[in-house]
Amino acid sequence: MIQFWGPEMLLRIPALLISITLHEYAHARVSYSLGDPTPKWMGRLSLNPLVHLDPIGLVMLWLFRFGWAKPVEINPSYYREPRKGTILVSIAGPLANLAIAFLAIIFLKLDILRIGILDSFIYVLFLYNLTLAVFNLLPIPPLDGSKILAGLLPARQAYEFSKFESYGPFILILLVYFGLLSSILNPIIIFIHKGLDFLSNLVLLRF
């Protein structure tokens, strides 16, 4: 259990910086690879955490595990297939977090580090990336999941769905305030955790 002001609390800072930076960098890199120069113009093709952080969002994540980073600006009109491109860019961030979570669970099982504080850091890194991936895949604007859903819906339904975009942040705040967000996220997190655990066992069996 992570104590509020215990040593583990400090581990959240580098874990958050890594998780958020790679999440936003993945968005920027995929958009750029699809022909959109906007992320490069905005300086987001960088692994420097400072270019991706929103100070208030970072503090919220650190203290309450609910917050945000600076969104990567994209221009889908540069994509050959804008709807498909938007889906790929949107899913890139959560997939990056899942990849980090998978590597973290591999390291934990290999027990290579054998140093308590580093072991704890890898565990915190795993939890943050798993949580960020699941949270961002929720189909609530402005989260990545809402953009993926909009890209999958027929044009008319996607347009109707876009009308709810301004209400998304309020929905998220209400879910947090009434304690419903954890009830939604936890079963999904547990399910994906078991999936990553299973896959990591398969990988380790080959070595």
C-alpha positions in Angstrom: 0.0 0.0 0.0 1.4 3.4 -1.0 1.4 5.8 2.0 0.4 9.4 1.2 3.7 11.0 2.3 5.8 7.8 2.4 8.8 7.0 0.2 6.6 5.4 -2.4 4.8 8.8 -2.8 8.0 10.2 -4.2 8.3 7.4 -6.6 5.2 8.6 -8.3 7.0 11.7 -9.7 9.4 9.9 -12.0 6.8 7.2 -12.8 4.3 9.9 -13.8 6.9 11.8 -15.9 7.8 8.6 -17.8 4.1 7.5 -18.2 2.8 10.9 -19.4 5.8 11.7 -21.6 5.7 8.4 -23.6 1.9 8.6 -23.8 1.9 12.1 -25.4 5.1 11.4 -27.5 3.3 8.3 -29.0 0.4 10.5 -30.1 2.8 13.0 -31.6 5.0 10.5 -33.3 2.2 8.6 -35.0 0.5 11.8 -36.2 3.8 13.0 -37.6 4.4 9.6 -39.3 1.0 9.9 -41.0 2.1 13.2 -42.6 1.0 15.7 -40.0 3.8 18.3 -39.3 1.8 19.9 -36.5 3.4 18.0 -33.6 6.8 18.9 -34.9 5.9 22.6 -35.3 4.5 22.6 -31.7 7.7 20.9 -30.3 5.9 17.8 -29.2 8.3 15.3 -31.0 10.4 15.2 -27.9 11.0 13.0 -24.9 11.5 16.0 -22.7 8.7 15.8 -20.1 8.5 19.6 -19.8 7.0 20.0 -23.2 4.2 17.5 -22.4 3.2 18.5 -18.9 0.3 20.5 -17.6 1.4 21.7 -14.1 -2.1 21.5 -12.5 -2.9 18.2 -14.2 0.4 16.7 -13.0 -0.3 17.7 -9.4 -3.8 16.3 -9.6 -2.3 13.0 -10.9 0.3 12.9 -8.2 -2.1 13.6 -5.3 -5.3 12.1 -6.5 -4.4 9.8 -9.4 -6.8 11.8 -11.6 -5.4 14.5 -13.9 -4.2 15.3 -17.4 -1.3 16.2 -19.6 -1.0 18.9 -22.3 -2.9 17.5 -25.3 -1.0 17.0 -28.5 -2.3 19.2 -31.3 -2.9 17.4 -34.6 -4.4 18.2 -37.9 -6.2 15.2 -39.4 -6.5 16.9 -42.8 -2.9 15.9 -43.5 -3.8 12.2 -43.2 -4.6 10.2 -46.3 -7.6 8.7 -44.4 -8.5 11.3 -41.6 -10.9 9.0 -39.7 -8.5 6.0 -39.7 -5.5 8.3 -38.9 -7.3 9.9 -36.0 -8.1 6.4 -34.5 -4.4 5.4 -34.9 -3.1 8.5 -33.3 -5.7 8.3 -30.4 -4.9 4.7 -29.6 -1.1 5.2 -29.8 -1.0 6.8 -26.3 -2.8 4.0 -24.4 -0.9 1.4 -26.3 2.4 3.0 -25.3 1.2 2.8 -21.7 0.2 -0.8 -22.0 3.6 -1.6 -23.5 5.4 0.0 -20.6 3.1 -1.8 -18.1 4.0 -5.1 -19.9 7.7 -4.5 -19.7 7.4 -3.5 -16.1 5.6 -6.7 -15.1 8.3 -8.7 -17.0 11.0 -6.9 -14.9 9.1 -7.6 -11.7 8.8 -11.3 -12.5 12.5 -11.6 -13.5 13.4 -9.9 -10.2 16.6 -8.6 -11.9 16.9 -5.5 -9.8 16.7 -7.1 -6.3 16.8 -3.6 -4.8 13.7 -2.7 -2.8 13.3 0.9 -3.9 13.8 0.1 -7.6 11.4 -2.8 -7.3 8.9 -0.4 -5.8 9.4 2.1 -8.6 8.8 -0.5 -11.3 5.6 -1.5 -9.5 4.4 2.1 -9.3 5.4 2.5 -13.0 3.3 -0.5 -13.8 0.3 0.7 -11.9 0.4 4.2 -13.4 0.7 3.0 -17.0 -2.0 0.4 -16.6 -4.4 2.9 -15.1 -3.6 5.6 -17.6 -4.2 3.2 -20.5 -7.6 2.1 -19.2 -8.6 5.6 -18.2 -7.8 7.2 -21.5 -9.7 4.5 -23.4 -13.0 5.5 -21.8 -15.3 6.9 -24.5 -15.8 10.2 -22.7 -14.6 13.4 -24.3 -11.8 14.6 -24.4 -10.2 11.2 -23.6 -8.7 9.1 -26.4 -11.5 6.6 -26.2 -14.0 9.2 -27.3 -11.9 9.9 -30.5 -11.6 6.2 -31.2 -15.3 5.8 -30.9 -16.0 8.8 -33.0 -13.8 7.4 -35.7 -15.5 4.1 -35.7 -19.1 5.5 -35.8 -20.8 6.3 -39.1 -20.5 9.9 -40.0 -24.0 11.0 -38.8 -23.6 9.2 -35.4 -20.1 10.6 -35.0 -21.5 14.1 -35.6 -24.2 13.6 -33.0 -21.6 12.2 -30.6 -19.4 15.3 -31.1 -22.2 17.5 -29.6 -21.4 16.0 -26.2 -17.8 17.0 -26.3 -18.2 20.1 -24.1 -19.9 18.0 -21.4 -17.1 15.4 -21.2 -15.0 17.1 -18.5 -18.1 17.7 -16.3 -19.1 14.0 -16.7 -15.6 13.0 -15.5 -15.7 15.4 -12.5 -19.1 13.9 -11.5 -17.8 10.4 -11.8 -14.8 11.2 -9.6 -16.9 13.2 -7.1 -19.4 10.4 -6.6 -16.7 7.7 -6.5 -18.0 6.0 -9.7 -14.8 6.3 -11.7 -13.0 3.7 -9.7 -16.0 1.4 -9.9 -15.8 1.6 -13.7 -12.0 1.4 -14.0 -11.1 -1.2 -11.4 -12.8 -4.2 -13.1 -11.2 -3.3 -16.5 -7.8 -2.8 -14.8 -8.1 -6.1 -13.1 -9.0 -7.9 -16.3 -6.2 -6.3 -18.3 -3.8 -7.0 -15.4 -4.6 -10.7 -15.6 -4.2 -10.5 -19.4 -0.7 -8.9 -19.1 0.2 -11.4 -16.4 -0.8 -14.3 -18.7 1.1 -12.9 -21.6 4.2 -12.2 -19.5 4.2 -15.8 -18.3 4.1 -17.0 -21.9 7.0 -14.8 -22.8 9.1 -15.9 -19.8 8.4 -19.6 -20.6 10.3 -19.1 -23.8 13.5 -18.0 -22.0 
